Amino acid sequence: MICKSLGYKILAFVGLCICIKSIHAQTPSENKPFFIVQLSDPQIGFFKDSTTVEIARYKKAVSIINRTHPDFVVITGDLVNNAGSKDQLEQFRRVTAMIDPNIPVFLTPGNHDVGNTPDEKSIEYYKSLFGYDRFSFMHKGIRFIGFNTSLANQKAPGDLREGQYTWLLSELKRSKEARQIIVFGHIPLFLDSASEPDLYYDKAKTELKNMETPEREKYLKLFAKYHVNAVFTGHMHQNEHGQYEGVKMITTSAVGEALGQDPTGLRIIVFDKNKMTQHFYNLKDVPDHINLQQ
């Protein structure tokens, strides 16, 4: 089963086991360096007639994961282009199931998975497929948190929006003993600057590129207060980097269809005691051996 090696509970989704909660106990090996893989936006079916290419790239990423064997994998949303497409969901499930069952896989939803303005129905549908829309666990002394960035939206139902924020606050409060705190989501809080305006893909302003200002300010203050080390996201289909009061903001290009000048690829994140380093790799350039001595 996917989560057996780290002691995680699992959810079976049509033959695919997805990690939902950690029950990991700390061991003497926690000071040893390790690495994880972040993938974002496989988004099966993104462009017309592109599904074959997207699946081939996703399979390539899976082969890299199986070859390098990270401690676990996080896929930060837009798993498919159309959450109502059974075929796209089946293709995502089929390829994800090719990951070595000893490598845990965690998911965060994207806007294409739950909607630009999610409601209770879309969230429940997503959870019926994958079991959860957020996660939190300790692994080797580090707290890893994934949350549903689509709910950090003033148009989202207030009970869902505030419920997630309250949950996140609680998880951060109980992370005081963690050597580092790493957060994952789909939509970036910002691309270049915390003070940038709200940015949209469309003139109708239905799809944000970054998190809208009121929610952005709230989450940035929260992450800074509790000394979050880094927030890893996707959504843009290109790489972006920023920083806010010591919190690194790292946006990862797509494993499916890349936009802009960045290639398709994945991000390797290495942890060595209190240090964290990360590097984005083109799928063609991932080394056979990941150097853990940073």
PyMOL commands that set and color helices and strands:
alter all, ss='L'
color gray80, all
select helices_A, chain A and resi 4-6+28-31+51-68+86-96+111-114+120-130+149-151+158-173+213-225
alter helices_A, ss='H'
color red, helices_A
select strands_A, chain A and resi 8-13+16-22+34-39+73-76+105-108+135-139+142-146+180-184+230-233+240-244+247-251+265-272+275-282
alter strands_A, ss='S'
color yellow, strands_A
deselect
rebuild
show_as cartoon
